[in-house]
Amino acid sequence: MKFLLLLCLFSASTAMAEKLSDGCQNPSWDQTYNQTVTGHKIIFSSPNYDANKPHKLVIELHGYGMNADWMKSLAGGVEAFSTDTIFTYLDAGKQGWDWSDANLIDNVIDQMGRTYCVDLYQVFVAGYSNGAFFANMLGQRKSDKIKAIIAVAGGGGGGPMIPAMIVHGRSDQYVSFGSGFQAMKNWAYSDKCNTPTSDDGHVGCQYLPGCLKQVVWCPWNGNHDWPSWLHKDVWQFIDNASKR
């Protein structure tokens, strides 16, 4: 009897840990379909898509003056490490992102969830440059829908307690390294981490100690770019955050 009670409690806690979208009733996967959401182009892909299980959803936001195709060429290497994720690359439809695009993010989550099997508790946003500023803003204002954020070569952030990964080049010629360092401090303060007060000179990703929600700080000796070595670290951050 005690074993059955424990089993029921475990099953209930497992069920509560995910929120299946309506698309989990849809067995199809057509990656060639040229989707748009409210007039915005989406490129999407999912290695090893399986309609019988829920998938994480990663929304990728390009830099100023760029587009979805460019963002996929920059950040698409993360896909190689995933077996249970749908990656979407969005077009802003204009030069860059601002808060007027917030409803687009809601619509993307809704449309992808209606069409494919998505765990709506596992929605991540990753942005580069102007997209990183917007990702930090979404983390601040839409933490009810977004599990965690990844911001590369941007700034801002902090507010609710959600996992965050901040990446910045020390030689960034467009967005100062100090902007990324402050973004890391903003999220570290929100997530109750032991916050570094100055740059310690390390290169690569470190999980800050003491955090109630994980904050990963990834400085590197490069410029305004998304470094190719970052792909595996981004996936590990997404995978770790999804289990908490």
RAHUZI-V536340 format. One record per backbone hydrogen bond with DSSP energy under -1.0 kcal/mol. CO is the residue of the C=O (numbers start at 1). NH is the residue of the N-H. E is the energy in kcal/mol with one decimal. If there is no record, write none. Layout:
# RAHUZI-V536340
<<CO/NH/E> <CO/NH/E>>
This chain:
# RAHUZI-V536340
<<1/5/-2.1> <2/6/-2.2> <3/7/-2.5> <4/8/-2.2> <5/9/-2.4> <6/10/-2.5> <7/11/-2.4> <8/12/-2.4> <9/13/-2.3> <10/14/-2.2> <11/15/-2.3> <12/16/-2.1> <15/18/-1.3> <19/120/-3.3> <21/24/-1.7> <22/25/-1.9> <23/26/-2.1> <30/33/-1.2> <33/35/-1.5> <35/42/-2.0> <37/40/-2.4> <40/37/-2.4> <41/91/-1.8> <43/89/-3.2> <45/87/-3.1> <46/49/-1.3> <50/53/-1.9> <55/119/-2.7> <56/86/-3.0> <57/124/-3.1> <58/88/-3.0> <59/126/-2.9> <60/90/-2.0> <61/128/-1.9> <63/66/-1.9> <67/71/-2.1> <68/72/-2.3> <69/73/-2.0> <70/74/-1.6> <71/75/-3.1> <72/76/-2.0> <75/78/-1.7> <76/79/-1.6> <78/81/-1.8> <79/82/-1.6> <84/56/-2.6> <86/58/-2.8> <87/45/-2.1> <88/60/-3.2> <89/43/-2.4> <95/65/-3.8> <98/101/-2.5> <99/102/-1.9> <101/105/-1.3> <102/106/-1.5> <103/107/-2.5> <104/108/-2.6> <105/109/-2.3> <106/110/-2.4> <107/111/-2.9> <108/112/-2.8> <109/113/-1.9> <110/114/-2.0> <111/115/-1.7> <112/116/-2.8> <113/23/-2.9> <116/118/-1.0> <117/55/-1.3> <118/21/-1.9> <119/122/-2.3> <122/57/-2.4> <123/147/-3.4> <124/59/-3.0> <125/150/-2.4> <126/61/-2.6> <127/152/-2.6> <128/131/-2.4> <129/133/-2.0> <130/134/-1.9> <131/135/-2.3> <132/136/-2.4> <133/137/-1.9> <134/138/-2.7> <135/139/-2.4> <136/140/-1.7> <137/141/-2.2> <138/142/-3.0> <142/145/-1.9> <142/146/-1.9> <148/125/-1.8> <149/165/-1.9> <150/127/-2.6> <151/167/-2.6> <152/129/-2.9> <160/162/-1.2> <163/149/-1.6> <164/216/-2.6> <165/151/-3.0> <166/218/-2.9> <167/153/-3.0> <168/220/-1.6> <169/172/-1.5> <176/179/-1.2> <176/180/-1.1> <177/181/-2.5> <178/182/-2.3> <179/183/-1.9> <180/184/-2.3> <181/185/-2.0> <182/186/-2.6> <183/187/-2.2> <184/188/-2.7> <185/189/-2.4> <186/190/-1.9> <187/191/-2.6> <188/193/-2.8> <189/192/-1.0> <191/212/-3.1> <206/217/-2.7> <209/194/-3.0> <214/164/-1.9> <215/208/-2.7> <216/166/-2.9> <217/206/-2.0> <218/168/-1.6> <219/204/-2.8> <220/170/-3.2> <220/222/-1.3> <222/171/-2.8> <223/225/-1.9> <227/230/-1.6> <228/231/-1.1> <230/234/-2.6> <231/235/-2.2> <232/236/-2.5> <233/237/-2.2> <234/238/-2.4> <235/239/-3.0> <236/240/-2.7> <237/241/-2.8> <238/242/-2.0> <241/244/-1.4>>
